[in-house]
Amino acid sequence: KVFRKFPFSSELQRMATIVLAERSMEYWITAKGSPERMGPQYATLPNGYEDAHRHFSSQGYRVLALGYRRVGKASSECSRSVRKMGRADVEKDLVFGGFLLLRTALKRYSLDTVKALKGSSHNVVMITGDHTLTACYVASEVGISTHKYPSESLVLTAVSTSTATNDGESDRTSADTKGEGGREMKEKASGSAAAPPASSSSSPFKFEWVSVDRQTRITYDPEQTASLARKFDLCVSGFVVEKMLEQEGMAYIEGSIRFIKVFARFSPSQKELVLLSLKGHGLTTLMCGDGTNDVGALKQAHVGVALISSSNLIPLSSIQQGHHQNHQNRKQPFSSSSSSELRRRGSARAGKIHPRARGRKQPGAVPPPQITPAETGAGRGGGGMREEKKVKVFGMELDLEEEQELGIIRLGDASIAAPFTSKRPYVSAVAHIIRQGRCALVTTYQMFRILALNCLVSAYSMSVLYLDGVKYGDTQMTVASLAITLFFFFISRSTPLKQLSAERPAARLFEVGFFVEIMGQFAVHMVTLLTAVAWAMPHTPRDKETLDPDGLFKPNVLNTVVFLISTSMTVATFLANYRGHPFMISLRENKLLLYSLLSTELLLLVCALDFLRPLNYLMELAPMPTVQFGLSIFGLMVADLTVAVGFTWAVRGAFANVPRPSDR
């Protein structure tokens, strides 16, 4: 039975419990943690301890070191002593109990997601609390590391210069037998379990890169990190970063962080430091995490994605079912039989002890030599001397003090810190967010381009041509407005492609390519419009009634030509500025938009050729003076469409944002 529990600490990287063996009635201490942090806690370290856990870690296992110690027989004095023991007294002089090896299969979509991200001009790194060698192995398995493992995977280590026999692996990731940060292997019993490391002046370090197979050693030089990253996959531990900050300062490591692939044994504050450093280099960061330790990093990232396991979610149906059951129970009448049943159950439970009640201390009470039913009452409130603090979450009552004592991490911390939360515990959510983000950004940019061109063309039509008496009929305005509305609606229904592209969308709207496209298309449209007006002027009466801007609308050749040409320009604008691949479905795949654009253009061409007089009459269009004139307007519309679309596609290809491999 668990008597006391010291929860896992990310700083200490271990946890411990005091248990009562029911058969022998003895108190025992059991502990587990990372091998490098458990090493100083053992009374005697077995031979081959370091080599053993390094070997299993390099094979991808998560290695936990186990330890135990007998406290004594359960008695009043022993119980009192156990209750007063601090964490430092509990986690010392342990007996080595072996290694616990854990191997977790890669999650679904991990390989495909990392491959997609790296192929879409993203640099993928791993920031974890796992052992350095385990992290390097997993990074090579999922494709984060690209060079040969283990010979081309370098780990930055801190070599203590104060110990002549140091083997160069004094960082906590290799469980150096000389101690943590230059301290002795075994902490003093009177010392604090979280005592700060020795200062750099008393235990200076030098830093070097060491391959996982220990065949390569390279002295650390911040200026050479970039060139080194082209030949090797670089990894660093939180302990080494801590020693660098103490001994050399942030500038000594900050320039190298952007070239490191794996950050292992990193505390929550160190994870946050990595994100701040990457942002300081002008990089846009996305952090994906699933635990409380990732909250700081999720907040610092430009985009934070929290993963929540579906097994940790409380189904709404079960909550509602529980409410319904409680409601039905309250409706049942209370009878003598139910009263006797409650008394029988209460007497049966009197000899049982709730696990959370063990180890509680009643103020002023002398601990009994063994667990008794009286202790259960003391643990549940001490006879009314302690008020229990409870809160209701989703209709369930939770004891806050019990959660704090047992170290229970409440769900939802990561999701609160991150703007995006995925209920599926897969990193594929990252690729989904990038796909949707790129599609939304490109859609917004193309709408700005379309609106800008329409405004420029409309400004000329409504100002200069307005003075020449150019006016649109009600039917013409209705048809044009409905067509534009449908075009925008169909654009908004464009979906992103499943395959991420190496090309990136424009980082900002006002770039050189944007102005070249807009001004080039506007120039083509203006030449077309001026040419059409010049051709139509000789066939348009110039009387006062026709030139009156405020007069009644009457179809004539000039306003007919201007309507056909300007509406065709609108179609050309949508065709030319629709982005399509590689960020969203192409125009051919967006069939509704394609069919609506082609139908509108075909309608305009038919009206220009004046084949169907009733249709022209319905559209309030004047008859064409000659067949040759109609063919000329038809050719002008086709030329405007072809030149505008061809020019835009050429400029788009010239200004495509495909970063070089070294910049990804």
C-alpha positions as CSV (number, residue, x, y, z in Angstrom):
1,K,0.0,0.0,0.0
2,V,1.3,3.4,-0.9
3,F,2.0,5.4,2.3
4,R,3.6,8.5,0.8
5,K,4.3,9.7,-2.7
6,F,6.8,12.2,-4.0
7,P,5.6,13.1,-7.5
8,F,7.8,13.3,-10.6
9,S,9.7,16.5,-10.9
10,S,11.0,17.6,-14.3
11,E,13.9,19.4,-12.5
12,L,15.0,16.3,-10.5
13,Q,13.9,13.8,-13.3
14,R,12.8,11.2,-10.7
15,M,10.0,10.3,-8.3
16,A,9.7,8.2,-5.2
17,T,7.1,6.5,-3.0
18,I,7.1,5.0,0.5
19,V,5.0,1.8,0.6
20,L,3.9,-0.5,3.4
21,A,4.4,-4.2,2.6
22,E,1.2,-5.8,4.0
23,R,2.7,-9.3,4.6
24,S,5.9,-8.2,6.4
25,M,4.5,-4.9,7.7
26,E,7.6,-3.1,6.7
27,Y,8.1,0.3,5.2
28,W,10.1,0.4,1.9
29,I,11.2,3.2,-0.3
30,T,10.9,2.8,-4.1
31,A,12.2,5.3,-6.7
32,K,12.6,5.6,-10.4
33,G,14.0,8.2,-12.7
34,S,16.5,9.0,-15.4
35,P,19.7,7.0,-15.1
36,E,21.9,10.1,-14.9
37,R,19.9,11.6,-12.1
38,M,19.4,8.3,-10.2
39,G,23.1,7.5,-10.2
40,P,24.1,9.9,-7.4
41,Q,21.2,8.5,-5.3
42,Y,22.6,4.9,-5.1
43,A,24.7,3.8,-2.1
44,T,26.8,1.7,-4.5
45,L,26.9,2.1,-8.2
46,P,27.2,-1.2,-10.1
47,N,29.9,-1.8,-12.7
48,G,29.0,-1.0,-16.2
49,Y,26.1,1.2,-15.1
50,E,26.9,4.0,-17.6
51,D,27.7,1.7,-20.6
52,A,24.6,-0.3,-20.0
53,H,22.1,2.6,-20.1
54,R,24.0,4.3,-22.9
55,H,23.7,1.1,-25.0
56,F,20.0,0.8,-24.5
57,S,19.4,4.5,-25.0
58,S,21.3,4.5,-28.3
59,Q,18.9,1.7,-29.5
60,G,15.9,3.9,-28.9
61,Y,14.7,2.6,-25.5
62,R,13.5,4.9,-22.8
63,V,15.6,3.8,-19.9
64,L,14.4,4.2,-16.3
65,A,16.7,3.4,-13.4
66,L,15.0,1.7,-10.4
67,G,16.0,1.9,-6.8
68,Y,14.7,0.8,-3.4
69,R,15.6,0.8,0.3
70,R,14.2,-0.8,3.4
71,V,13.1,1.7,6.1
72,G,12.0,-0.6,8.9
73,K,9.2,-2.4,10.6
74,A,5.9,-0.6,10.9
75,S,5.7,0.8,14.4
76,S,4.6,4.0,16.1
77,E,8.2,5.4,16.1
78,C,8.9,4.3,12.5
79,S,5.6,5.7,11.2
80,R,6.4,9.0,12.9
81,S,9.9,9.0,11.3
82,V,8.5,8.2,7.9
83,R,6.0,11.0,8.0
84,K,8.8,13.5,8.8
85,M,11.2,12.4,6.1
86,G,12.0,15.0,3.5
87,R,12.5,14.2,-0.2
88,A,16.3,14.4,0.1
89,D,16.3,11.9,3.0
90,V,14.0,9.6,1.0
91,E,15.9,9.6,-2.2
92,K,19.4,8.6,-0.9
93,D,21.4,5.5,-0.2
94,L,19.2,3.5,-2.6
95,V,20.0,0.0,-3.8
96,F,20.2,-0.4,-7.5
97,G,17.1,-2.3,-8.7
98,G,17.8,-2.6,-12.4
99,F,16.8,-0.8,-15.6
100,L,13.2,-0.6,-16.9
101,L,13.3,-0.4,-20.7
102,L,10.4,1.1,-22.6
103,R,9.9,1.3,-26.3
104,T,7.0,3.2,-27.8
105,A,6.0,2.6,-31.4
106,L,6.1,5.6,-33.6
107,K,2.7,7.3,-33.8
108,R,0.7,7.2,-37.0
109,Y,1.5,9.7,-39.6
110,S,4.7,10.8,-37.9
111,L,7.0,9.7,-40.7
112,D,4.8,11.1,-43.5
113,T,4.3,14.4,-41.6
114,V,8.0,15.0,-41.0
115,K,8.7,14.1,-44.7
116,A,6.0,16.5,-45.9
117,L,7.2,19.3,-43.6
118,K,10.8,18.9,-44.7
119,G,9.7,18.8,-48.4
120,S,7.8,22.0,-48.0
121,S,10.7,24.3,-47.0
122,H,10.4,23.7,-43.2
123,N,13.1,22.8,-40.8
124,V,12.0,20.2,-38.3
125,V,13.7,19.9,-34.9
126,M,13.0,17.9,-31.8
127,I,12.8,19.4,-28.3
128,T,12.3,16.7,-25.7
129,G,12.9,15.7,-22.1
130,D,14.2,12.2,-23.1
131,H,17.7,11.0,-22.9
132,T,20.1,12.4,-25.6
133,L,20.8,9.1,-27.2
134,T,17.2,8.1,-27.2
135,A,16.3,11.4,-28.8
136,C,19.0,11.0,-31.5
137,Y,17.8,7.5,-32.3
138,V,14.1,8.6,-32.6
139,A,15.1,11.6,-34.7
140,S,16.9,9.3,-37.1
141,E,13.9,7.0,-37.2
142,V,11.3,9.7,-38.1
143,G,13.5,11.5,-40.6
144,I,14.4,14.6,-38.6
145,S,18.1,13.6,-38.8
146,T,19.3,13.2,-42.3
147,H,22.9,11.9,-41.9
148,K,24.1,8.4,-41.0
149,Y,23.3,7.3,-37.4
150,P,25.2,6.9,-35.1
151,S,28.5,7.9,-36.7
152,E,27.3,11.2,-38.1
153,S,25.2,12.3,-35.1
154,L,27.2,14.6,-32.9
155,V,26.3,15.4,-29.3
156,L,27.6,18.5,-27.6
157,T,29.2,17.5,-24.3
158,A,30.8,19.4,-21.4
159,V,34.2,18.0,-20.3
160,S,35.2,18.9,-16.8
161,T,38.7,20.3,-16.7
162,S,39.0,19.9,-12.9
163,T,39.1,16.0,-13.0
164,A,42.0,14.5,-14.8
165,T,40.2,11.1,-15.3
166,N,37.1,12.6,-16.9
167,D,36.2,10.7,-20.0
168,G,34.6,13.7,-21.7
169,E,31.0,12.6,-21.1
170,S,30.3,14.6,-18.0
171,D,26.9,15.9,-19.1
172,R,23.9,14.5,-17.4
173,T,22.9,12.7,-20.6
174,S,25.7,10.2,-20.1
175,A,25.5,9.8,-16.3
176,D,29.0,10.7,-15.6
177,T,30.2,9.0,-12.4
178,K,31.9,12.1,-11.2
179,G,28.5,13.7,-10.5
180,E,26.0,16.2,-11.7
181,G,27.7,19.4,-12.8
182,G,31.0,18.7,-11.1
183,R,29.4,17.6,-7.8
184,E,30.3,14.3,-6.1
185,M,28.5,11.2,-7.2
186,K,26.4,10.9,-4.0
187,E,24.7,13.9,-2.5
188,K,25.1,14.5,1.2
189,A,22.2,13.5,3.3
190,S,21.8,16.9,4.7
191,G,21.9,18.6,1.4
192,S,18.9,19.7,-0.7
193,A,17.7,17.5,-3.4
194,A,17.6,20.4,-5.8
195,A,20.8,22.2,-4.8
196,P,22.2,24.4,-7.5
197,P,25.2,23.2,-9.5
198,A,28.6,24.3,-8.7
199,S,29.8,27.6,-10.2
200,S,31.9,27.6,-13.3
201,S,34.8,29.1,-11.4
202,S,35.1,26.0,-9.2
203,S,34.4,23.5,-11.9
204,P,35.2,24.9,-15.4
205,F,34.2,23.0,-18.5
206,K,35.3,22.8,-22.1
207,F,32.8,21.8,-24.8
208,E,33.2,19.4,-27.7
209,W,31.1,17.5,-30.2
210,V,31.2,13.8,-29.7
211,S,29.6,11.3,-32.0
212,V,27.1,8.8,-30.6
213,D,29.5,5.9,-31.3
214,R,32.3,8.0,-29.7
215,Q,34.5,7.7,-32.7
216,T,34.5,11.4,-33.6
217,R,35.5,14.3,-31.3
218,I,35.5,18.0,-32.5
219,T,36.1,21.0,-30.3
220,Y,33.2,23.3,-30.1
221,D,33.6,26.5,-32.0
222,P,30.5,28.8,-32.5
223,E,31.8,30.0,-35.8
224,Q,32.1,26.5,-37.3
225,T,28.6,25.2,-36.3
226,A,27.0,26.2,-39.6
227,S,29.6,24.3,-41.7
228,L,29.5,21.4,-39.2
229,A,25.7,21.1,-39.5
230,R,26.1,20.3,-43.3
231,K,28.1,17.2,-42.5
232,F,26.5,16.0,-39.2
233,D,23.2,16.0,-37.3
234,L,23.8,18.1,-34.1
235,C,22.3,17.4,-30.7
236,V,22.6,19.3,-27.4
237,S,21.5,18.5,-23.9
238,G,19.9,20.9,-21.4
239,F,22.8,20.4,-19.0
240,V,25.4,21.6,-21.5
241,V,23.3,24.6,-22.4
242,E,23.0,25.4,-18.6
243,K,26.8,25.2,-18.2
244,M,27.4,27.3,-21.3
245,L,25.1,30.0,-20.0
246,E,26.9,30.0,-16.6
247,Q,30.4,29.9,-18.0
248,E,30.3,31.7,-21.3
249,G,27.0,33.6,-21.6
250,M,24.1,33.4,-24.1
251,A,26.1,34.7,-27.1
252,Y,28.3,31.6,-26.9
253,I,25.4,29.2,-27.8
254,E,22.8,31.5,-29.3
255,G,24.3,31.5,-32.8
256,S,24.4,27.7,-32.9
257,I,20.9,26.9,-31.8
258,R,19.4,27.4,-35.3
259,F,21.6,24.6,-36.6
260,I,20.9,22.0,-34.0
261,K,18.4,19.2,-34.8
262,V,17.8,17.6,-31.4
263,F,17.4,19.3,-28.0
264,A,17.3,16.6,-25.3
265,R,16.8,16.6,-21.6
266,F,15.4,20.1,-21.8
267,S,13.4,21.6,-19.0
268,P,10.3,23.7,-19.7
269,S,12.3,27.0,-19.3
270,Q,15.0,25.7,-21.7
271,K,12.4,24.8,-24.3
272,E,11.1,28.4,-24.0
273,L,14.7,29.6,-24.4
274,V,15.0,27.7,-27.7
275,L,11.9,29.3,-29.1
276,L,13.0,32.8,-28.1
277,S,16.4,32.2,-29.7
278,L,14.9,31.0,-33.0
279,K,12.6,34.0,-33.1
280,G,15.6,36.2,-32.4
281,H,17.1,34.9,-35.7
282,G,14.1,36.1,-37.6
283,L,12.6,32.6,-38.0
284,T,8.9,31.9,-37.9
285,T,8.3,29.1,-35.4
286,L,5.6,26.5,-34.9
287,M,5.7,24.4,-31.7
288,C,3.8,21.2,-31.2
289,G,3.4,19.8,-27.7
290,D,1.2,17.6,-25.6
291,G,2.1,18.3,-22.0
292,T,2.4,20.9,-19.2
293,N,6.1,21.0,-19.8
294,D,5.5,22.5,-23.2
295,V,3.3,25.4,-22.1
296,G,6.1,28.0,-22.1
297,A,7.3,27.0,-25.5
298,L,3.8,27.0,-26.9
299,K,3.2,30.5,-25.7
300,Q,6.5,31.8,-27.2
301,A,6.0,30.2,-30.7
302,H,4.4,32.1,-33.4
303,V,2.0,29.2,-33.8
304,G,1.3,26.8,-31.0
305,V,-0.4,23.4,-31.5
306,A,-1.5,21.4,-28.5
307,L,-2.1,17.6,-28.9
308,I,-4.7,16.0,-26.6
309,S,-5.1,12.3,-26.4
310,S,-8.6,11.2,-27.0
311,S,-8.3,8.7,-24.1
312,N,-7.9,11.6,-21.7
313,L,-11.1,13.4,-22.9
314,I,-14.3,12.9,-20.9
315,P,-17.1,12.0,-23.3
316,L,-20.1,14.3,-23.0
317,S,-22.4,11.3,-23.2
318,S,-20.9,9.8,-20.1
319,I,-21.2,13.1,-18.2
320,Q,-24.8,13.4,-19.2
321,Q,-25.4,9.8,-18.3
322,G,-23.9,10.4,-14.9
323,H,-26.1,13.4,-14.3
324,H,-29.2,11.3,-15.4
325,Q,-28.2,8.5,-13.0
326,N,-27.7,10.9,-10.1
327,H,-31.1,12.5,-10.9
328,Q,-32.8,9.1,-10.9
329,N,-31.2,8.1,-7.6
330,R,-32.4,11.3,-6.0
331,K,-35.9,10.5,-7.1
332,Q,-36.0,7.1,-5.4
333,P,-37.8,7.2,-2.0
334,F,-35.7,6.5,1.1
335,S,-36.8,3.3,2.9
336,S,-35.8,1.3,5.9
337,S,-34.4,-1.4,3.7
338,S,-32.1,1.2,2.0
339,S,-31.1,2.5,5.4
340,S,-30.1,-0.9,6.6
341,E,-28.2,-1.5,3.3
342,L,-26.3,1.7,3.7
343,R,-25.3,0.7,7.3
344,R,-24.2,-2.7,6.0
345,R,-22.1,-1.1,3.3
346,G,-20.6,1.5,5.7
347,S,-19.5,-1.2,8.1
348,A,-18.0,-3.2,5.3
349,R,-16.0,-0.2,4.1
350,A,-14.8,0.7,7.6
351,G,-11.9,-1.7,7.4
352,K,-10.9,-0.5,4.0
353,I,-8.7,2.5,3.4
354,H,-8.9,4.8,0.4
355,P,-5.5,5.0,-1.3
356,R,-5.6,8.8,-1.2
357,A,-6.2,8.8,2.6
358,R,-3.1,6.9,3.5
359,G,-0.2,9.0,4.8
360,R,-2.5,11.9,6.0
361,K,-1.5,13.3,9.3
362,Q,-4.1,14.4,11.8
363,P,-3.0,17.6,13.7
364,G,-2.1,16.6,17.2
365,A,-2.6,12.9,16.7
366,V,0.1,10.3,17.4
367,P,0.5,8.0,14.4
368,P,-0.5,4.4,15.2
369,P,2.0,1.6,14.6
370,Q,0.0,0.3,11.7
371,I,-2.8,1.5,9.4
372,T,-6.1,1.5,11.2
373,P,-9.6,2.6,10.3
374,A,-9.1,5.7,12.5
375,E,-6.5,6.9,10.1
376,T,-9.0,7.0,7.3
377,G,-11.2,9.4,9.2
378,A,-8.1,11.6,10.0
379,G,-7.1,11.7,6.4
380,R,-10.6,12.8,5.3
381,G,-10.6,15.9,7.4
382,G,-9.2,15.2,10.8
383,G,-12.5,15.3,12.6
384,G,-13.5,18.6,11.2
385,M,-10.2,20.3,12.0
386,R,-9.4,20.8,8.3
387,E,-11.7,22.1,5.7
388,E,-11.5,20.2,2.4
389,K,-11.2,22.4,-0.7
390,K,-13.2,21.1,-3.6
391,V,-14.3,22.3,-7.0
392,K,-16.8,21.0,-9.5
393,V,-15.6,20.4,-13.0
394,F,-18.2,19.1,-15.6
395,G,-20.4,18.2,-12.6
396,M,-17.7,16.1,-10.9
397,E,-16.3,17.0,-7.5
398,L,-12.5,17.1,-7.3
399,D,-10.4,17.5,-4.2
400,L,-7.8,20.1,-4.9
401,E,-5.6,19.2,-2.0
402,E,-5.5,15.6,-3.0
403,E,-4.5,16.5,-6.6
404,Q,-1.7,18.7,-5.3
405,E,-0.4,16.0,-2.9
406,L,-0.5,13.3,-5.6
407,G,1.0,15.6,-8.3
408,I,-1.9,15.1,-10.6
409,I,-1.6,17.3,-13.7
410,R,-4.9,18.7,-14.8
411,L,-5.7,18.3,-18.5
412,G,-6.0,21.3,-20.7
413,D,-2.9,23.2,-19.8
414,A,-1.3,22.8,-23.2
415,S,-4.5,23.6,-25.0
416,I,-5.0,26.8,-23.0
417,A,-1.5,28.0,-24.0
418,A,-1.8,27.1,-27.7
419,P,-4.1,28.8,-30.2
420,F,-4.7,25.5,-31.9
421,T,-5.7,22.2,-30.2
422,S,-6.0,18.8,-31.9
423,K,-8.1,16.1,-30.2
424,R,-6.1,13.5,-32.2
425,P,-2.7,12.8,-30.7
426,Y,-0.9,12.9,-34.1
427,V,1.5,15.5,-35.4
428,S,-0.3,15.4,-38.7
429,A,-2.3,18.3,-37.3
430,V,0.7,20.5,-38.0
431,A,0.7,19.7,-41.7
432,H,-3.1,20.3,-41.7
433,I,-2.7,23.8,-40.1
434,I,0.0,24.7,-42.6
435,R,-2.1,23.6,-45.6
436,Q,-5.1,25.5,-44.4
437,G,-3.0,28.6,-43.5
438,R,-1.3,28.7,-46.9
439,C,-4.6,28.3,-48.7
440,A,-6.3,31.0,-46.7
441,L,-3.3,33.4,-47.2
442,V,-3.2,32.8,-51.0
443,T,-7.0,33.2,-51.3
444,T,-6.8,36.5,-49.4
445,Y,-3.9,37.8,-51.6
446,Q,-5.6,36.8,-54.8
447,M,-8.8,38.6,-53.8
448,F,-6.8,41.7,-53.0
449,R,-5.3,41.5,-56.5
450,I,-8.7,41.1,-58.2
451,L,-10.3,43.9,-56.2
452,A,-7.4,46.2,-57.0
453,L,-7.6,45.6,-60.8
454,N,-11.4,45.9,-60.8
455,C,-11.2,49.2,-58.9
456,L,-8.6,50.6,-61.3
457,V,-10.6,49.6,-64.4
458,S,-13.9,50.9,-62.8
459,A,-12.2,54.1,-61.8
460,Y,-11.4,54.9,-65.5
461,S,-14.8,53.8,-66.7
462,M,-16.7,55.9,-64.1
463,S,-14.5,59.0,-64.5
464,V,-13.1,59.6,-68.0
465,L,-15.7,57.6,-69.9
466,Y,-18.5,59.0,-67.7
467,L,-17.8,62.4,-69.3
468,D,-18.3,60.9,-72.7
469,G,-21.8,59.7,-71.7
470,V,-20.9,56.1,-71.1
471,K,-23.6,54.6,-68.8
472,Y,-24.7,51.0,-68.0
473,G,-28.2,49.8,-68.2
474,D,-30.0,48.2,-65.2
475,T,-29.8,44.7,-66.8
476,Q,-26.1,45.1,-67.5
477,M,-25.3,46.1,-64.0
478,T,-27.4,43.3,-62.5
479,V,-25.7,40.7,-64.7
480,A,-22.2,42.0,-64.0
481,S,-22.8,42.2,-60.3
482,L,-24.3,38.7,-60.1
483,A,-21.4,37.3,-62.1
484,I,-18.8,38.9,-59.8
485,T,-20.6,37.7,-56.7
486,L,-20.6,34.1,-58.0
487,F,-16.9,34.3,-58.9
488,F,-16.0,35.3,-55.4
489,F,-18.2,32.7,-53.8
490,F,-16.7,29.9,-55.9
491,I,-13.2,31.1,-55.1
492,S,-14.0,30.9,-51.3
493,R,-14.9,27.3,-51.8
494,S,-11.4,26.4,-52.9
495,T,-9.7,23.7,-50.8
496,P,-6.0,23.2,-50.1
497,L,-4.0,20.5,-51.7
498,K,-3.0,17.5,-49.5
499,Q,0.6,17.7,-50.7
500,L,2.6,20.5,-49.2
501,S,4.8,22.3,-51.7
502,A,8.4,23.5,-51.4
503,E,7.2,26.9,-52.7
504,R,6.1,29.3,-50.1
505,P,3.3,31.9,-50.4
506,A,4.4,35.6,-50.4
507,A,5.3,36.7,-46.9
508,R,3.6,40.0,-47.4
509,L,1.1,41.6,-49.7
510,F,3.1,44.5,-51.0
511,E,6.0,42.9,-52.7
512,V,7.7,43.5,-56.0
513,G,5.9,40.7,-57.7
514,F,2.6,42.0,-56.5
515,F,3.1,45.4,-58.1
516,V,4.5,44.0,-61.3
517,E,1.5,41.8,-61.8
518,I,-1.0,44.5,-60.9
519,M,0.6,47.2,-63.0
520,G,1.2,44.9,-66.0
521,Q,-2.4,43.6,-66.1
522,F,-3.7,47.2,-65.7
523,A,-1.6,48.3,-68.6
524,V,-2.9,45.5,-70.8
525,H,-6.5,46.3,-69.8
526,M,-6.1,50.1,-70.4
527,V,-4.6,49.6,-73.9
528,T,-7.5,47.3,-74.7
529,L,-10.1,49.7,-73.3
530,L,-8.6,52.7,-75.1
531,T,-8.5,50.8,-78.4
532,A,-12.1,49.7,-78.0
533,V,-13.3,53.3,-77.2
534,A,-11.4,54.7,-80.2
535,W,-13.0,52.1,-82.5
536,A,-16.5,52.8,-81.1
537,M,-16.4,56.6,-81.1
538,P,-17.0,57.1,-84.9
539,H,-20.2,55.0,-84.6
540,T,-21.6,56.9,-81.6
541,P,-23.7,60.1,-81.9
542,R,-22.2,63.1,-80.2
543,D,-25.4,65.0,-79.5
544,K,-26.1,66.7,-76.2
545,E,-28.6,64.1,-75.1
546,T,-26.1,61.3,-75.6
547,L,-23.2,63.1,-73.8
548,D,-25.4,64.1,-70.9
549,P,-24.0,62.1,-67.9
550,D,-27.2,62.5,-66.0
551,G,-29.5,61.7,-68.9
552,L,-31.5,58.6,-69.5
553,F,-29.8,55.5,-70.6
554,K,-30.0,54.7,-74.2
555,P,-28.1,51.8,-75.8
556,N,-25.4,52.9,-78.2
557,V,-22.3,51.4,-79.7
558,L,-19.9,53.1,-77.2
559,N,-21.6,51.9,-74.0
560,T,-22.2,48.5,-75.6
561,V,-18.5,48.1,-76.4
562,V,-17.4,49.4,-73.0
563,F,-19.7,47.0,-71.2
564,L,-18.5,44.0,-73.2
565,I,-14.8,44.9,-72.9
566,S,-14.9,45.8,-69.1
567,T,-16.9,42.6,-68.2
568,S,-14.5,40.5,-70.3
569,M,-11.6,42.2,-68.3
570,T,-13.3,41.1,-65.1
571,V,-13.3,37.5,-66.3
572,A,-9.7,37.8,-67.4
573,T,-8.8,39.2,-63.9
574,F,-10.3,36.2,-62.2
575,L,-8.6,33.7,-64.6
576,A,-5.2,35.4,-64.3
577,N,-5.1,35.8,-60.6
578,Y,-6.6,32.6,-59.4
579,R,-3.6,30.9,-57.7
580,G,-4.4,27.2,-57.8
581,H,-1.4,24.9,-57.5
582,P,0.7,24.4,-55.5
583,F,-1.3,25.7,-52.6
584,M,-4.9,25.0,-53.5
585,I,-7.0,23.1,-56.1
586,S,-6.4,24.2,-59.6
587,L,-8.9,26.1,-61.8
588,R,-9.6,22.9,-63.6
589,E,-10.4,21.1,-60.3
590,N,-12.6,24.0,-59.2
591,K,-15.2,23.2,-61.7
592,L,-17.9,25.6,-60.5
593,L,-15.6,28.6,-60.9
594,L,-14.2,27.4,-64.2
595,Y,-17.7,26.8,-65.7
596,S,-19.0,30.1,-64.5
597,L,-16.0,32.0,-66.0
598,L,-16.2,30.2,-69.3
599,S,-20.0,30.6,-69.5
600,T,-19.7,34.4,-68.9
601,E,-16.9,34.8,-71.4
602,L,-18.9,32.8,-74.0
603,L,-22.0,34.9,-73.4
604,L,-19.9,38.1,-74.0
605,L,-18.4,36.7,-77.2
606,V,-21.8,35.8,-78.6
607,C,-23.1,39.3,-77.8
608,A,-20.0,40.8,-79.5
609,L,-20.7,38.9,-82.7
610,D,-24.3,39.9,-82.6
611,F,-25.6,36.5,-83.5
612,L,-28.6,36.6,-81.3
613,R,-30.4,39.9,-81.6
614,P,-33.0,39.0,-78.9
615,L,-30.2,38.3,-76.5
616,N,-28.6,41.7,-77.2
617,Y,-31.9,43.4,-76.8
618,L,-32.4,41.6,-73.4
619,M,-28.9,42.8,-72.4
620,E,-29.7,46.4,-73.5
621,L,-27.0,46.2,-76.1
622,A,-27.0,48.2,-79.3
623,P,-26.5,46.4,-82.6
624,M,-23.0,46.3,-84.1
625,P,-22.5,48.6,-87.0
626,T,-20.9,45.9,-89.2
627,V,-20.0,42.3,-89.0
628,Q,-16.3,43.3,-89.3
629,F,-16.7,45.6,-86.3
630,G,-18.1,42.8,-84.2
631,L,-15.3,40.5,-85.2
632,S,-12.8,43.2,-84.2
633,I,-14.3,43.5,-80.8
634,F,-14.3,39.7,-80.5
635,G,-10.6,39.5,-81.3
636,L,-9.8,42.4,-78.9
637,M,-11.5,40.6,-76.0
638,V,-9.7,37.3,-76.8
639,A,-6.3,39.2,-77.1
640,D,-6.9,41.0,-73.8
641,L,-7.7,37.7,-72.0
642,T,-4.7,35.8,-73.5
643,V,-2.1,38.5,-72.9
644,A,-3.3,39.3,-69.3
645,V,-3.3,35.6,-68.2
646,G,0.0,34.8,-70.0
647,F,1.8,37.9,-68.5
648,T,0.5,37.1,-65.0
649,W,1.7,33.5,-65.1
650,A,5.1,34.5,-66.4
651,V,5.6,37.0,-63.6
652,R,4.4,34.5,-61.0
653,G,6.9,32.0,-62.2
654,A,9.7,34.6,-62.1
655,F,8.9,35.6,-58.6
656,A,8.2,32.2,-57.1
657,N,9.3,32.0,-53.5
658,V,11.2,28.7,-53.5
659,P,13.9,28.9,-50.9
660,R,17.3,27.3,-51.4
661,P,18.0,24.1,-49.4
662,S,20.4,26.0,-47.2
663,D,17.7,28.5,-46.2
664,R,15.1,25.9,-45.3
